[in-house]
């Protein structure tokens, strides 16, 4: 049996088709390994700039720390000066004892002795004098401490009934200038001026009735003036 030309052409096409099926296509091979890092040389300019920036930051931190320390030292120095100044103003024990040896303080002691002779008067210590329980109908007297006396607070504090304590500046001064200064301090809210002669206080402390009456009248006069002033212009007193 003879083959026609069409059969040969068909056979050739079939062979090519079969060959394309059984022969794998050429694959593109690619590497999965990462590309190696590119090694670059350090930049000297960048390194220098980084070093300068770090140095500037350290300098600023040092300056801030120095400012804080300076402020702390300054505050400590001011406090030391203040304490030293206050200590310099405070009198010594010897100064206080010496001051209470003067004639005025002898008068204060005599007035205190006179108060102790009166049944109606109760003499109490200055420390805690404002906390004691006071009884009706009694007068209370407390001689101030040496420090209070030194500071000009007053020589005595008197209280009666439920009234507040009244600070008293005892004086035997006769010179108008000295008296004017004391009464000016009283007008500014200072202690009330109680003027009694030294001789009168001495006799009252010894038990002289006439002298004792003078002392009582002087105290009543002082209290009367205080009440009149209080009605005109109330003042706060301890």
Wavefront OBJ file of the C-alpha trace (Angstrom):
o trace
v 0.000 0.000 0.000
v 1.454 3.233 -1.108
v 1.536 6.344 1.208
v 0.373 9.628 -0.149
v 2.172 12.885 0.458
v -0.400 14.089 3.009
v 0.479 11.155 5.282
v 4.160 12.131 5.430
v 3.352 15.696 6.403
v 1.065 14.539 9.195
v 3.664 12.160 10.555
v 6.281 14.907 10.687
v 3.965 17.240 12.603
v 3.124 14.540 15.111
v 6.790 13.818 15.774
v 7.487 17.484 16.543
v 4.494 17.709 18.859
v 5.515 14.605 20.791
v 9.069 15.820 21.018
v 7.954 19.153 22.542
v 5.958 17.300 25.184
v 8.683 14.913 26.358
v 11.542 17.460 26.232
v 11.401 19.862 29.220
v 11.694 23.565 28.550
v 14.958 25.205 29.503
v 14.616 26.726 33.045
v 15.941 30.094 34.157
v 18.227 29.445 37.144
v 18.403 32.182 39.762
v 20.342 32.216 43.031
v 18.447 32.483 46.348
v 21.586 33.509 48.245
v 21.480 37.154 49.474
v 23.695 39.612 47.816
v 26.811 40.303 49.818
v 26.990 43.661 51.730
v 28.923 46.264 49.999
v 31.879 47.238 52.138
v 32.273 51.040 52.275
v 35.007 53.069 53.906
v 34.013 55.207 56.990
v 33.418 58.865 56.331
v 35.996 60.862 58.366
v 33.884 64.018 58.215
v 30.821 62.257 59.641
v 32.893 60.722 62.429
v 34.270 64.126 63.343
v 30.807 65.696 63.391
v 29.460 62.923 65.659
v 32.354 63.381 68.078
v 31.837 67.147 68.197
v 28.106 66.735 68.807
v 28.681 64.323 71.720
v 31.293 66.640 73.197
v 28.884 69.593 73.027
v 26.149 67.596 74.769
v 28.549 66.625 77.565
v 29.584 70.255 77.967
v 25.952 71.387 78.283
v 25.232 68.718 80.897
v 28.294 69.799 82.887
v 27.185 73.434 82.753
v 23.698 72.580 84.043
v 25.145 70.497 86.875
v 27.513 73.346 87.771
v 24.614 75.834 87.888
v 22.611 73.592 90.224
v 25.590 73.095 92.534
v 26.344 76.824 92.581
v 22.751 77.598 93.527
v 22.862 75.024 96.343
v 26.125 76.434 97.717
v 24.758 79.965 97.505
v 21.626 78.971 99.455
v 23.744 77.230 102.100
v 25.965 80.283 102.436
v 22.977 82.610 102.833
v 21.495 80.360 105.525
v 24.804 80.267 107.386
v 25.029 84.064 107.298
v 21.431 84.390 108.516
v 22.025 82.016 111.430
v 25.283 83.764 112.306
v 23.511 87.122 112.212
v 20.694 85.908 114.472
v 23.175 84.364 116.888
v 25.085 87.627 116.958
v 21.937 89.512 117.977
v 21.068 87.150 120.820
v 22.479 88.244 124.199
v 24.764 85.970 126.137
v 23.807 84.559 129.511
v 26.280 86.950 131.144
v 24.682 89.934 129.386
v 21.223 88.955 130.585
v 22.379 88.442 134.158
v 24.254 91.741 134.095
v 21.229 93.608 132.772
v 19.015 92.312 135.580
v 21.389 93.708 138.188
v 20.470 97.324 137.313
v 18.283 99.573 139.466
v 15.235 99.081 137.236
v 15.384 95.338 137.706
v 15.757 95.757 141.454
v 12.448 97.645 141.270
v 10.932 94.722 139.370
v 12.018 92.329 142.098
v 10.485 94.584 144.755
v 7.195 94.775 142.870
v 7.220 90.998 142.622
v 7.766 90.772 146.406
v 4.854 93.158 146.923
v 2.571 90.979 144.764
v 3.504 87.965 146.874
v 2.255 89.742 150.008
v -1.260 90.283 148.585
v -3.717 87.394 149.125
v -5.729 88.479 146.086
v -2.703 88.221 143.771
v -1.295 84.917 142.552
v 2.297 85.104 141.305
v 3.027 82.498 138.595
v 6.004 81.569 136.469
v 6.361 83.162 133.057
v 6.785 79.806 131.363
v 3.271 78.549 130.710
v 1.638 81.595 132.321
v -0.910 81.843 129.504
v -2.053 78.237 130.025
v -2.845 78.286 133.735
v -6.448 77.960 134.920
v -7.521 81.315 136.373
v -10.060 81.605 139.149
v -12.682 84.393 139.358
v -11.820 87.243 141.701
v -8.077 86.616 141.516
v -5.330 88.732 139.930
v -2.413 86.909 138.319
v 1.085 88.312 137.885
v 4.036 86.844 136.015
v 7.459 88.421 135.712
v 8.749 88.044 132.172
v 11.864 86.079 131.302
v 15.253 87.769 130.940
v 15.064 87.343 127.159
v 11.615 88.947 126.951
v 12.854 91.788 129.116
v 15.928 92.198 126.908
v 13.758 92.363 123.784
v 11.534 95.062 125.304
v 8.440 92.868 125.513
v 7.719 94.023 129.046
v 8.662 93.437 132.684
v 5.425 91.835 133.905
v 2.201 90.325 132.604
v -1.005 90.838 134.577
v -4.397 89.162 134.200
v -7.690 89.303 136.105
v -10.934 87.441 135.556
v -11.208 86.239 132.004
v -9.270 89.168 130.562
v -6.257 88.621 128.355
v -2.783 89.031 129.799
v -1.631 92.641 129.874
v 2.066 93.350 129.384
v 3.507 95.960 131.750
v 6.648 98.104 131.529
v 7.604 99.129 135.074
v 9.564 102.378 135.308
v 10.757 104.789 137.955
v 12.063 107.266 135.368
v 11.596 110.961 136.065
v 13.152 112.524 132.966
v 10.507 113.689 130.481
v 12.472 112.347 127.519
v 12.616 108.821 128.950
v 8.946 108.853 129.896
v 7.922 110.229 126.489
v 9.774 107.373 124.787
v 8.018 104.763 126.921
v 4.555 106.246 126.410
v 5.221 106.494 122.653
v 6.010 102.778 122.619
v 2.789 102.145 124.559
v 0.805 104.116 121.963
v 2.296 101.912 119.218
v 0.892 98.821 120.942
v 3.787 98.145 123.298
v 3.562 97.259 126.994
v 1.557 99.512 129.302
v 3.656 101.959 131.326
v 3.471 101.524 135.114
v 5.242 104.460 136.796
v 6.169 103.971 140.451
v 9.048 105.514 142.379
v 11.834 103.199 143.525
v 11.467 104.372 147.136
v 7.764 103.530 147.076
v 8.450 100.033 145.749
v 11.107 99.456 148.391
v 8.763 100.409 151.235
v 5.890 98.404 149.739
v 8.071 95.301 149.547
v 8.991 95.805 153.209
v 5.318 95.953 154.186
v 4.688 99.690 154.390
v 0.916 100.155 154.191
v 1.003 103.687 152.810
v 3.507 102.694 150.111
v 1.436 99.644 149.261
v -1.624 101.821 148.738
v 0.381 103.993 146.355
v 1.369 100.929 144.338
v -2.245 99.758 144.170
v -3.396 103.211 143.021
v -0.685 103.288 140.329
v -1.797 99.901 139.012
v -5.465 100.967 139.017
v -4.551 104.123 137.102
v -2.683 102.089 134.512
v -5.613 99.671 134.112
v -8.081 102.553 133.799
v -6.019 104.137 131.028
v -5.816 100.761 129.300
v -9.609 100.327 129.411
v -10.193 103.831 128.080
v -7.741 103.255 125.230
v -9.355 99.906 124.472
v -12.768 101.556 124.085
v -11.336 104.127 121.693
v -9.086 101.805 119.713
v -9.148 98.068 120.537
v -5.718 96.493 120.668
v -4.664 92.900 120.737
v -2.453 92.047 123.681
v -1.231 88.782 125.088
l 1 2 3 4 5 6 7 8 9 10 11 12 13 14 15 16 17 18 19 20 21 22 23 24 25 26 27 28 29 30 31 32 33 34 35 36 37 38 39 40 41 42 43 44 45 46 47 48 49 50 51 52 53 54 55 56 57 58 59 60 61 62 63 64 65 66 67 68 69 70 71 72 73 74 75 76 77 78 79 80 81 82 83 84 85 86 87 88 89 90 91 92 93 94 95 96 97 98 99 100 101 102 103 104 105 106 107 108 109 110 111 112 113 114 115 116 117 118 119 120 121 122 123 124 125 126 127 128 129 130 131 132 133 134 135 136 137 138 139 140 141 142 143 144 145 146 147 148 149 150 151 152 153 154 155 156 157 158 159 160 161 162 163 164 165 166 167 168 169 170 171 172 173 174 175 176 177 178 179 180 181 182 183 184 185 186 187 188 189 190 191 192 193 194 195 196 197 198 199 200 201 202 203 204 205 206 207 208 209 210 211 212 213 214 215 216 217 218 219 220 221 222 223 224 225 226 227 228 229 230 231 232 233 234 235 236 237 238
